[in-house]
Amino acid sequence: MLSKKTSPYIIAEIGQAHEGSLGILYSYIDAIAKTGVNAVKFQMHIAEAESSEHEPFRVKFSLEDKTRFDYWKRMGFSLEQWKGIKAHCDQAGLDFICSPFSNLAVDWLEEVGVKYYKIGSGEVNNFLILEKIAQTGKPVILSSGMSSYTELDETVGFLKERNVDFSILQCTTAYPTQPEQYGLNVIPELKSRYNVAVGFSDHSAKKEACIAATALGASILEFHVVFDRELFGPDSKASLTIAEAKELVQAVQNIATALATPIDKNDIESLKPLKQIFEKSLAINKDLPKNHILRFEDLEAKKPKGFGILASNYKELIGKTLKSDMKQWDFLNEDDLA
């Protein structure tokens, strides 16, 4: 559903980098549009619907939010604001993708007109929201970061029963992800196990992870972006900068083009002029008299090819007799041998 013929479908996630500011969020959309990605991804948090004051996760990480619930309230936007965000993505030429974290968010996203639903790692076993999304008929991108194969099997079965068009991303829930945590081996495993489009969701803040994933067959790539990794926010240190994202897109497209254009090692027709220049002919490395019996120690290989016997055939000359005197560096041809 998402993969391109010559390039992976590339998603840049803003996530929480906007810090609750519409102005910053719109600035991210405009900047991301210049990188060459296909889509921009958001997270829709409606505090009252998804959380409570008892949520313990990252309670003390923010200087201005007393609780995580307060943080979600500060990070949220109204339905009308989300419609404006979607319209701005359309104007920028970016697909609008969003992760809902409540059934109410799904209702809102249907009004907004989301293109695809992204299921975060923590929602893979939330069959209530998966049922809600399945009823929309929209495609789903499933992140597998916190799921075992047993859990994924159950979720995949759930989606298949409801004829949901879905893809799966290899993902590691660690911020930032270290090289030993990339789990690149999982990409071919997922492709083989589920026979669907498979991609890679990256939190490494490094370009090489997505490039390697492309080489391993990932048809979807997702990564967080931030204006500067020193900015405040839960994902900043696990994000690429806008400049890095642009470089990554070009690199990924180059790798995808290379993979789509296999080289036939037996077809060397176009290399013949170069072979003529760089391959070599046999010569002698010293003055040699008539009737000298050639030894290995007498031979040298010199450019270009075609002025003497091919260097690859040197064994045929050893033990042969010279018909006449020869000077150092003279090429050797069949006519020179008795």
matplotlib code that plots the C-alpha trace (Angstrom):
import matplotlib.pyplot as plt

x = [0.0, 2.8, 5.9, 7.2, 8.6, 12.1, 12.1, 10.8, 7.8, 9.5, 7.7, 9.1, 7.6, 7.1, 5.7, 5.9, 8.6, 6.1, 5.8, 2.1, 2.7, 0.8, 3.4, 6.2, 4.2, 3.5, 7.2, 8.1, 5.7, 7.2, 10.7, 9.9, 8.4, 11.8, 13.5, 11.8, 9.9, 6.5, 4.6, 4.6, 3.4, 1.8, 0.5, -3.0, -3.3, -6.6, -5.7, -9.2, -9.7, -6.4, -4.9, -5.5, -3.8, -2.5, -0.3, 3.3, 5.2, 7.9, 6.0, 9.0, 10.6, 9.0, 9.6, 6.2, 3.9, 3.1, 1.8, 1.9, -1.8, -1.1, 1.6, -0.9, -3.3, -0.7, 0.3, -3.2, -5.0, -8.7, -10.5, -10.6, -6.9, -6.2, -8.2, -6.0, -2.9, -4.1, -4.9, -1.4, 0.1, -2.0, -0.7, 2.9, 2.4, 2.8, 0.6, -0.9, -0.4, -1.3, -1.1, -4.3, -4.1, -7.9, -11.1, -12.1, -8.9, -10.0, -13.3, -11.4, -9.0, -11.9, -13.2, -9.8, -9.3, -6.2, -4.6, -3.1, -3.3, 0.0, -0.3, 2.4, 4.2, 2.1, -1.2, -0.5, -2.4, -5.1, -7.8, -10.4, -8.7, -7.8, -11.4, -12.3, -9.7, -10.6, -14.2, -12.8, -11.4, -8.2, -4.7, -2.7, 1.1, 1.9, 4.9, 6.3, 8.7, 7.3, 5.7, 6.9, 6.0, 3.3, 1.7, 2.2, 0.6, -2.5, -2.7, -2.0, -4.7, -7.1, -6.4, -6.7, -10.0, -11.3, -9.6, -7.4, -4.7, -1.6, 2.2, 4.6, 7.6, 10.6, 11.1, 13.1, 11.6, 14.8, 15.6, 18.1, 18.5, 22.0, 23.5, 23.2, 19.5, 18.6, 17.3, 17.9, 17.7, 14.0, 13.2, 13.5, 12.0, 8.8, 8.6, 8.9, 6.5, 3.7, 4.1, 3.2, 5.1, 7.7, 9.6, 11.8, 10.9, 14.1, 15.0, 18.7, 19.3, 21.7, 21.3, 22.9, 20.1, 17.5, 20.1, 20.9, 17.2, 16.6, 19.3, 17.6, 14.3, 12.4, 9.7, 8.7, 10.9, 10.0, 12.1, 11.6, 12.8, 13.7, 15.2, 18.0, 18.7, 19.4, 15.8, 13.6, 11.3, 11.1, 12.2, 14.8, 17.9, 16.4, 15.6, 17.4, 17.7, 16.0, 19.4, 20.1, 16.7, 17.3, 20.6, 19.0, 16.2, 18.8, 20.9, 17.9, 16.7, 20.2, 20.3, 16.8, 17.8, 20.8, 18.7, 16.2, 19.0, 21.0, 24.3, 25.1, 28.7, 28.9, 28.0, 31.3, 30.7, 30.7, 34.0, 36.0, 37.5, 38.7, 40.0, 42.0, 43.6, 44.2, 44.8, 48.4, 50.6, 53.7, 57.2, 60.8, 62.4, 66.0, 68.0, 67.9, 70.0, 68.8, 68.1, 67.5, 65.1, 62.5, 62.0, 59.4, 62.1, 62.5, 58.8, 57.0, 53.4, 52.9, 50.0, 48.2, 46.5, 47.0, 50.7, 51.9, 50.7, 48.1, 49.6, 47.1, 48.9, 52.4, 52.8, 52.7, 55.9, 58.1, 60.6, 60.1, 63.2, 63.7, 64.2, 66.3, 67.9, 65.4, 65.7, 64.5, 60.8, 60.1, 56.7, 56.6, 54.5, 54.2, 56.4, 59.3, 59.2, 60.7]
y = [0.0, 2.4, 1.2, 3.1, 1.4, 2.9, 4.3, 3.5, 5.6, 8.0, 9.4, 12.3, 12.4, 15.7, 13.8, 16.2, 18.4, 21.3, 21.7, 22.5, 25.5, 25.7, 28.2, 25.8, 22.9, 24.8, 25.7, 22.0, 21.2, 23.8, 22.7, 19.0, 19.7, 20.7, 17.4, 15.2, 12.9, 11.6, 12.2, 13.9, 12.1, 13.5, 12.1, 13.0, 13.2, 14.1, 14.1, 13.3, 10.4, 8.7, 9.5, 10.3, 12.0, 8.6, 8.1, 7.7, 7.8, 10.6, 12.7, 14.8, 15.3, 18.7, 21.9, 23.3, 20.3, 19.0, 15.7, 13.7, 14.4, 18.2, 17.6, 15.9, 18.8, 21.3, 19.3, 18.9, 20.8, 21.3, 19.5, 22.7, 23.2, 19.7, 20.4, 23.4, 21.3, 18.7, 21.5, 22.9, 19.4, 19.2, 22.6, 21.5, 18.3, 16.0, 13.0, 13.6, 10.5, 10.4, 8.0, 8.1, 7.2, 7.0, 6.1, 9.7, 10.6, 8.1, 10.0, 13.3, 11.9, 10.7, 14.2, 15.6, 13.1, 11.1, 9.1, 6.3, 5.3, 4.7, 2.3, 3.1, 0.3, 0.7, 0.3, -2.9, -5.0, -2.3, -4.2, -1.6, 1.1, -1.4, -2.4, 1.3, 1.8, -1.3, 0.1, 3.1, 0.9, 2.9, 1.3, 0.8, 1.0, -1.1, -0.4, -3.6, -2.0, -3.6, -6.7, -10.4, -12.5, -14.2, -10.8, -9.7, -12.9, -12.2, -8.6, -9.6, -12.2, -9.6, -7.2, -10.0, -11.1, -7.5, -7.2, -4.3, -3.3, -3.2, -3.0, -3.6, -1.6, -3.0, -0.7, -0.6, 1.3, 3.0, 6.7, 7.0, 3.5, 2.2, 0.1, -3.1, -2.4, -1.6, -5.2, -5.0, -8.8, -8.5, -6.8, -10.0, -12.0, -9.9, -10.0, -13.8, -14.3, -12.0, -11.5, -7.8, -4.5, -4.1, -1.0, 0.5, 3.0, 4.6, 6.4, 6.3, 9.9, 8.4, 8.3, 4.9, 2.9, 3.8, 3.4, -0.1, -0.9, 0.2, -2.2, -5.0, -4.4, -1.9, -0.3, 2.2, 4.4, 6.5, 8.8, 11.7, 15.2, 18.2, 21.6, 20.9, 17.9, 20.3, 21.5, 20.3, 17.4, 13.6, 12.7, 15.4, 13.3, 10.4, 12.6, 13.7, 17.3, 18.8, 18.9, 15.3, 14.2, 15.8, 14.0, 10.8, 11.0, 11.5, 8.6, 6.3, 7.2, 6.4, 3.0, 2.2, 3.1, 0.9, -2.0, -1.6, -1.6, -4.8, -5.1, -8.1, -9.0, -10.9, -7.8, -6.0, -4.6, -1.0, -1.7, -2.7, 0.7, 0.9, -2.7, -1.7, 1.1, -0.6, -4.2, -5.1, -6.8, -8.9, -7.4, -8.2, -6.4, -6.5, -6.8, -10.4, -12.1, -14.3, -18.0, -16.9, -19.2, -17.1, -17.4, -15.9, -13.4, -12.0, -10.8, -7.6, -6.6, -3.1, -1.0, -1.0, -4.2, -5.4, -4.6, -8.0, -11.3, -10.9, -10.8, -13.5, -15.9, -15.5, -19.2, -20.0, -18.0, -19.6, -22.0, -20.5, -19.3, -15.9, -15.7, -12.5, -10.0, -7.9, -4.7, -4.0, -3.2, -4.6, -6.2, -9.9, -11.3, -14.8, -13.7, -13.2, -16.8, -19.9]
z = [0.0, 0.9, -0.9, -3.9, -7.0, -6.6, -3.1, 0.3, 1.6, 4.0, 7.0, 9.2, 12.6, 14.5, 17.5, 20.5, 19.1, 18.6, 22.4, 22.1, 19.8, 16.5, 15.2, 15.9, 14.4, 11.2, 11.0, 11.2, 8.4, 6.1, 6.9, 6.5, 3.1, 1.8, 2.7, 0.1, 2.5, 1.5, 4.8, 8.1, 11.2, 14.3, 17.6, 18.6, 22.4, 24.0, 27.7, 29.1, 26.7, 27.0, 30.4, 34.0, 36.9, 38.0, 34.9, 36.3, 33.0, 32.8, 35.4, 36.4, 33.0, 32.4, 34.2, 33.5, 33.9, 37.3, 36.0, 32.7, 32.4, 32.5, 29.8, 27.5, 28.0, 27.1, 24.0, 22.6, 19.9, 19.2, 16.4, 14.4, 14.9, 13.7, 10.6, 9.9, 10.4, 7.9, 5.4, 5.8, 5.2, 2.0, 0.9, 1.6, -0.5, 2.5, 3.4, 6.9, 9.1, 12.8, 15.8, 17.8, 21.5, 22.2, 20.4, 20.5, 18.6, 15.9, 15.6, 15.3, 12.7, 10.6, 10.6, 9.8, 7.0, 8.0, 5.2, 7.2, 10.9, 12.6, 15.6, 18.3, 20.0, 23.2, 21.3, 19.5, 22.0, 22.5, 20.5, 21.5, 19.4, 16.7, 16.4, 16.1, 13.4, 11.5, 11.2, 9.3, 6.5, 6.4, 6.1, 9.2, 9.9, 12.9, 15.0, 16.7, 19.3, 22.4, 21.0, 20.9, 17.9, 19.9, 20.5, 16.9, 15.7, 17.7, 16.4, 12.8, 13.1, 14.5, 11.6, 8.9, 10.2, 9.6, 6.2, 7.3, 4.9, 7.2, 7.2, 10.0, 11.2, 13.0, 15.9, 19.1, 22.0, 23.2, 23.0, 21.4, 20.1, 20.2, 17.2, 19.1, 19.5, 15.9, 15.3, 11.5, 11.4, 12.2, 8.9, 6.8, 9.6, 9.5, 5.7, 5.8, 8.7, 7.6, 3.9, 4.1, 3.5, 6.2, 7.3, 9.9, 12.6, 13.8, 17.1, 16.8, 15.7, 13.1, 9.3, 8.9, 10.5, 7.8, 5.0, 6.2, 6.6, 3.0, 1.8, 3.7, 2.0, 4.2, 2.0, 4.7, 6.8, 9.8, 12.0, 14.3, 13.3, 15.4, 14.6, 17.1, 19.4, 22.2, 22.3, 25.2, 24.5, 25.2, 21.6, 20.8, 21.4, 19.4, 16.4, 13.1, 12.4, 9.3, 7.5, 8.4, 7.2, 3.8, 3.5, 4.6, 1.9, -0.8, 0.5, 0.8, -2.7, -4.1, -2.4, -3.6, -7.1, -6.8, -5.6, -8.4, -11.0, -10.7, -12.5, -14.8, -14.0, -17.3, -19.4, -19.8, -23.3, -22.1, -20.3, -23.4, -23.9, -20.3, -20.4, -23.4, -21.4, -18.1, -18.9, -19.9, -22.4, -21.7, -22.2, -21.1, -18.3, -19.5, -22.8, -23.9, -26.7, -29.5, -28.4, -24.8, -23.0, -21.3, -17.5, -15.2, -13.9, -17.5, -17.7, -17.0, -17.8, -19.3, -20.5, -22.9, -23.8, -27.4, -28.0, -26.8, -25.6, -22.8, -19.3, -18.3, -20.7, -19.2, -18.4, -22.2, -22.7, -20.0, -21.6, -25.1, -27.1, -28.5, -32.3, -32.1, -29.8, -27.8, -25.9, -22.3, -22.2, -25.7, -25.9, -26.6, -29.4, -31.0, -33.9, -31.4, -30.2, -31.8]

ax = plt.figure().add_subplot(projection="3d")
ax.plot(x, y, z, "-o")
ax.set_aspect("equal")
plt.show()
